[in-house]
Amino acid sequence: MHHYKFQVPTNTKKVRGQVTGYLFRKFDCIEIENKDQIEEDRYLVFSHPFDDWVLDTITKNKNLNFFHIDNGYIGNSRHKTPWYYRITYNDMQNVNVQSTPFSRLDKLEIDDNLWSDKWTPNGDYNLLVMPNQSNIFKYLGDDYEQWRSKTIAYYKSLDVPLIIREKEGKRKQRFESIVPLMKNAQKVITYHSMAAVEALCIGKTIEILGQSAVQHWQNKTEFDRNEMLEHIAWSQFSRSEFGSGIAWERTFEYQVEK
């Protein structure tokens, strides 16, 4: 990684300094405030939520390589503030499932409440986990309001009862409320929520309407989930792994160089 150069928006540096600090310490990394300062030979590193000018840049300039950072899929339920962050190369979530050179399963903190050895495809309803309106919709080419109304109308028209779960602001409140809903559901339907990963962990069928790191396994049951867990373990990292640089080394190994 010694020859790579990076650029980080000011807001990302402020909000995600815990995961971008290594780049500023060890590499040729600059801070930028607008799209006019972007240098095409540098990797753009930004976090969610991201500025409109970042969206404009990554949608229009297909020659620019970037990394998107957001909260991790598994493990943050055990921490007061997020300890794990996911990182994706040239997309919003890492949908490219690759073979891994070695296992990172020991790096995952899976809460007992978020795991079941058995699949439970039966349930009382479909659970639709609604996302917030964000630039991710624009990036994927969807209009939020139109998507929302069409999606709700479609799933309400099915024979299976529907529960709509709106996104809640507080992390603790989220974990306390969503897990019981998922456990009693027949299917968990999401746009890009980490609830898809959690649902697979507790043995539920999922359906992805936008983009998800686990979309490869949607509408499937009774499969060995180790491949899915390895994919997650190679797509998210702890604060300490970001601080030591391991997160960036593994990301280049799993996503960029492949």
SVG drawing of the C-alpha trace seen along z (x, -y; Angstrom):
<svg xmlns="http://www.w3.org/2000/svg" viewBox="-54 -24 59 50">
<polyline fill="none" stroke="black" stroke-width="0.4" points="0.0,0.0 3.0,-2.3 2.4,-4.0 -1.3,-4.8 -2.5,-8.3 -5.7,-9.4 -8.1,-12.4 -10.6,-12.8 -13.5,-15.4 -13.4,-17.7 -16.7,-16.4 -15.5,-12.8 -12.2,-13.7 -14.2,-15.4 -16.9,-12.6 -14.7,-9.5 -11.3,-10.6 -11.0,-7.3 -10.9,-5.4 -9.1,-7.9 -6.4,-9.0 -4.0,-6.2 -4.2,-7.4 -3.1,-10.9 -0.3,-9.5 1.2,-7.0 0.4,-8.0 0.2,-10.9 -3.3,-12.0 -4.9,-15.4 -8.1,-17.0 -10.5,-18.5 -13.5,-20.7 -15.2,-20.6 -15.2,-18.7 -12.8,-21.3 -10.0,-20.1 -10.4,-16.5 -7.3,-14.9 -8.1,-11.9 -4.9,-10.0 -6.0,-9.8 -8.5,-7.4 -11.4,-9.4 -12.3,-8.2 -15.7,-9.4 -18.3,-8.3 -22.0,-8.2 -23.8,-10.6 -21.9,-12.2 -22.1,-15.7 -24.0,-16.3 -20.8,-17.3 -19.4,-13.8 -22.4,-12.2 -22.1,-14.3 -18.5,-13.4 -18.8,-9.6 -21.8,-9.4 -20.4,-11.5 -16.7,-10.7 -16.4,-6.9 -12.6,-7.1 -12.3,-8.2 -11.8,-5.3 -13.3,-5.7 -13.9,-4.0 -17.3,-4.4 -17.3,-4.0 -20.3,-3.4 -21.2,-1.6 -20.4,2.2 -22.9,5.0 -22.1,7.1 -20.9,6.3 -21.9,2.7 -24.8,3.9 -22.2,4.6 -20.8,1.1 -22.1,-2.3 -20.7,-3.9 -19.9,-2.1 -16.7,0.0 -17.0,1.6 -17.1,-0.2 -17.6,1.3 -15.6,0.1 -16.5,0.6 -14.5,0.0 -16.3,-1.8 -19.8,-1.2 -22.0,-1.7 -21.8,1.9 -19.4,4.8 -21.6,7.1 -18.6,9.0 -18.2,12.2 -14.6,13.5 -12.6,16.4 -10.6,15.4 -6.9,16.2 -7.6,17.0 -10.4,16.8 -11.4,13.7 -14.4,15.3 -12.7,14.8 -12.9,11.0 -16.7,11.0 -18.5,10.2 -21.9,11.9 -24.3,11.4 -26.1,14.5 -29.3,12.7 -28.4,12.2 -27.6,15.8 -29.5,19.0 -28.1,22.4 -31.6,23.2 -33.4,21.7 -36.9,20.5 -38.6,19.6 -42.1,19.6 -43.5,16.4 -46.6,14.3 -45.8,11.5 -43.3,10.0 -41.1,7.3 -40.3,4.3 -37.4,2.4 -37.7,-1.1 -34.6,-3.2 -34.2,-6.9 -34.1,-9.2 -30.4,-9.6 -28.0,-10.1 -27.7,-6.4 -31.0,-6.4 -29.8,-8.9 -26.6,-7.0 -28.6,-3.8 -30.9,-5.8 -34.1,-5.6 -36.5,-8.4 -37.2,-7.8 -40.9,-8.9 -41.9,-7.0 -40.0,-3.9 -41.5,-4.1 -45.1,-4.3 -44.8,-1.6 -43.0,0.8 -45.5,0.4 -48.4,0.9 -46.9,4.0 -46.2,5.8 -49.6,4.8 -51.2,6.5 -49.7,9.9 -51.5,12.5 -48.9,12.3 -49.5,9.6 -47.0,6.7 -45.3,4.9 -43.5,1.7 -40.6,0.8 -39.5,-2.8 -35.8,-3.6 -35.2,-4.8 -32.6,-7.3 -31.1,-5.8 -28.9,-2.7 -29.9,-1.1 -33.6,-1.6 -33.0,0.0 -31.4,3.2 -34.1,3.6 -37.0,3.2 -35.9,4.8 -34.7,8.2 -38.1,9.4 -39.7,8.2 -37.3,10.2 -37.6,13.3 -41.4,13.5 -41.2,12.6 -41.5,14.9 -39.2,12.7 -37.2,9.6 -37.2,7.1 -34.7,4.3 -33.3,1.7 -29.8,1.5 -30.1,2.0 -27.7,4.0 -30.9,5.7 -30.4,8.1 -27.2,9.4 -28.8,9.7 -31.8,11.5 -29.6,14.1 -27.7,14.6 -30.9,15.5 -32.0,17.8 -34.5,15.7 -35.1,15.4 -34.2,11.9 -35.1,9.9 -33.1,7.0 -34.7,4.1 -31.7,1.9 -28.2,3.1 -26.7,5.2 -23.4,7.0 -25.5,10.2 -27.7,9.9 -26.0,13.0 -27.9,15.0 -31.4,13.5 -34.4,15.8 -32.2,18.7 -32.3,20.9 -30.5,23.9 -27.1,22.9 -23.8,22.8 -23.5,19.3 -19.7,19.4 -19.1,18.0 -21.5,15.1 -19.8,14.4 -16.3,14.5 -17.5,12.0 -18.7,9.7 -15.5,10.2 -13.5,9.1 -15.8,6.1 -15.9,4.6 -13.2,3.8 -12.7,2.6 -11.5,-0.9 -8.2,0.7 -7.8,2.4 -8.3,-0.9 -5.8,-2.5 -3.2,0.1 -3.7,0.1 -4.9,3.7 -8.3,2.6 -6.8,0.9 -4.4,3.7 -7.2,6.3 -9.5,4.1 -7.0,3.7 -6.3,7.5 -10.0,8.5 -11.6,5.8 -9.1,3.8 -6.4,6.2 -9.0,8.9"/>
</svg>
